[in-house]
């Protein structure tokens, strides 16, 4: 499959997995930086290949074959992120950027070798689940966004759902990393802001951040 096809099905899968779940061609076009017409043409083309279901003005839905392809690309991407982070101690933004290129040039054979070398990890450094060789995600996601947390509760950071460099720079400077613990000290629901305490520092975050930082409550 071409890079364009792999990126298209991956974008549909990932967008259908987030809270927004907007997989209409126009939104996929925006994510990939292509025109609406190009996205529609690609959708029709992939429908003919039985990779997705296309209906005018409707959200795009991957077929089983399309989902398998998307998960295979995602597996390679996240394995590369885990490898680069462990081997070279690269930043979260750097590993994402490089994995975007490497995912398309990696055979299933090499992906399996990388997984074995890393001890078959189930999560990448962002906290995203890594599909297994059969294209299956075997972990159960019970995390919630930081914006939906309760005051006075402690949480473990489980996912950082972004590819923005400034976001990761901010997270790195403030200890907002996968596996770290935060205390939610105040929810400003009217202004959609969340105050947290981490490493003896108090941070006030707006919903642009709290909607893409996912956590699990410590009970």
C-alpha positions in Angstrom: 0.0 0.0 0.0 1.1 3.5 -0.7 2.1 6.0 2.1 -1.0 8.1 1.2 -3.3 5.1 1.7 -1.7 4.0 5.0 -2.0 7.5 6.4 -5.6 7.8 5.3 -6.8 4.6 7.0 -4.6 5.4 10.1 -6.2 8.9 10.4 -9.7 7.4 10.2 -8.9 4.7 12.8 -7.3 7.2 15.2 -10.1 9.8 14.8 -12.7 7.2 15.4 -10.9 6.2 18.6 -10.9 9.6 20.2 -13.7 11.5 21.9 -14.7 13.5 18.9 -15.2 10.5 16.5 -15.4 12.8 13.4 -14.4 10.7 10.4 -16.2 12.7 7.7 -13.9 13.3 4.6 -13.6 17.0 5.4 -12.2 16.4 8.8 -9.8 13.7 7.6 -8.7 16.1 4.9 -7.9 18.7 7.5 -5.9 16.3 9.6 -3.8 15.2 6.6 -3.4 18.6 5.1 -5.2 17.8 1.8 -8.2 19.2 0.0 -11.7 18.0 0.6 -11.9 16.9 -3.0 -8.7 14.8 -2.6 -10.1 13.2 0.6 -13.3 12.3 -1.2 -11.5 10.8 -4.1 -9.3 8.8 -1.8 -12.3 7.6 0.1 -14.0 6.4 -3.1 -10.8 4.7 -4.2 -10.4 2.9 -0.9 -14.1 1.8 -0.9 -13.4 0.1 -4.3 -10.5 -1.7 -2.6 -12.8 -2.8 0.3 -10.8 -0.9 2.9 -13.7 1.4 3.9 -17.4 2.1 3.5 -18.2 5.4 1.7 -21.5 7.1 1.5 -21.9 10.8 0.5 -22.1 13.2 3.4 -21.6 10.3 5.9 -18.7 9.5 8.2 -16.1 7.1 6.8 -16.0 3.6 8.3 -13.2 1.2 7.9 -13.9 -2.4 6.9 -12.2 -5.2 8.7 -9.5 -5.2 6.1 -9.1 -1.4 6.5 -8.9 -1.6 10.2 -6.3 -4.4 10.0 -4.2 -2.2 7.7 -4.5 0.8 10.0 -3.5 -1.2 13.1 -0.5 -2.7 11.3 0.8 0.8 10.5 0.0 2.0 14.0 1.9 -1.0 15.5 5.0 -0.2 13.5 4.8 3.5 14.4 4.5 2.9 18.1 7.1 0.2 18.2 9.6 2.6 16.6 8.6 5.3 19.1 9.4 2.8 21.9 12.7 1.8 20.3 13.9 5.4 19.7 12.9 6.5 23.1 14.7 3.7 24.8 17.8 3.6 22.6 18.5 7.3 22.0 16.5 8.9 24.7 14.8 11.1 22.1 12.0 13.5 23.1 8.3 12.5 22.7 8.0 14.9 19.8 11.2 13.6 18.1 10.2 10.0 18.3 6.8 10.7 16.8 8.3 12.7 14.0 10.7 10.0 13.0 8.2 7.2 13.4 6.0 8.9 10.9 8.6 8.1 8.3 9.8 4.8 9.5 6.4 3.2 9.9 6.0 3.1 6.1 9.4 1.5 5.4 9.1 -1.3 8.0 8.4 -4.9 7.2 6.3 -7.1 9.5 9.5 -9.2 10.0 11.4 -6.2 11.3 8.5 -5.0 13.4 8.4 -8.4 15.1 12.1 -8.2 15.7 11.8 -4.8 17.3 9.0 -6.0 19.5 10.9 -9.0 20.7 14.0 -6.8 21.4 11.9 -4.4 23.5 10.3 -7.3 25.4 6.9 -7.0 23.5 5.8 -3.8 25.1 2.0 -3.1 25.3 2.4 0.7 25.4 4.5 3.3 23.7 6.2 6.2 25.5 3.0 8.3 25.0 0.9 5.7 26.8 -0.8 4.6 23.5 -1.4 0.8 23.3 0.7 -1.1 20.8 -1.3 -3.7 18.7 0.2 -7.2 18.6 1.3 -9.0 15.5 -2.2 -10.1 14.8 -3.5 -6.5 14.8 -5.1 -6.8 18.2 -5.1 -4.4 21.1 -5.1 -6.6 24.1 -5.2 -3.9 26.8 -8.3 -2.3 28.3 -8.4 1.4 28.4 -10.1 2.8 31.5 -8.5 6.2 31.4 -10.4 9.5 31.3 -9.3 13.0 30.2 -7.9 15.3 32.9 -10.9 17.6 32.3 -13.2 14.9 33.6 -11.3 14.3 36.8 -12.5 15.1 40.4 -11.0 17.5 42.8 -8.9 16.0 45.6 -8.1 12.8 43.7 -4.7 11.5 42.7 -4.2 10.2 39.1 -1.5 8.5 37.1 -0.9 9.9 33.6 -1.7 7.2 31.1 -1.7 8.9 27.7 -0.5 12.1 26.1 -2.6 12.3 22.9 -0.9 14.9 20.8 1.9 15.3 18.2 2.5 19.0 18.9 6.1 19.9 19.8 5.1 22.8 22.1 2.7 20.5 24.0 5.5 17.9 24.6 8.0 20.6 25.5 5.6 22.0 28.1 4.9 18.5 29.5 8.6 17.7 29.7 9.4 20.9 31.6 6.6 20.3 34.1 6.9 16.5 34.7 3.8 15.6 32.8 5.0 12.3 31.6 3.5 8.8 31.2 3.4 7.1 34.5 3.8 10.2 36.7 1.3 11.1 39.4 -0.8 14.3 39.6 -3.2 15.6 42.2 -6.2 17.5 40.9 -6.6 20.4 43.3 -9.3 22.4 41.6 -11.7 22.2 38.6 -12.8 25.5 37.2 -15.8 24.1 35.2 -17.2 27.5 34.0 -13.8 28.5 32.6 -12.9 25.0 31.6 -9.6 24.9 33.4 -8.0 22.4 35.8 -5.5 23.1 38.5 -3.1 20.3 39.4 -0.2 19.7 41.7 2.8 17.7 40.5 6.4 17.5 41.9 5.4 20.2 44.5 4.4 22.6 41.7 1.0 24.0 41.0 -0.1 24.2 37.3 -3.2 25.6 35.8 -4.2 24.0 32.5 -6.9 25.0 30.0 -9.0 22.5 28.1 -6.7 22.4 25.1 -4.3 20.5 27.4 -6.8 18.7 29.8 -8.7 17.2 26.8 -5.6 15.4 25.5 -4.0 14.3 28.8 -5.5 11.1 29.9 -5.2 9.6 33.4 -6.3 6.8 35.7 -7.4 7.3 39.2 -5.3 6.0 42.0 -7.5 4.1 44.4 
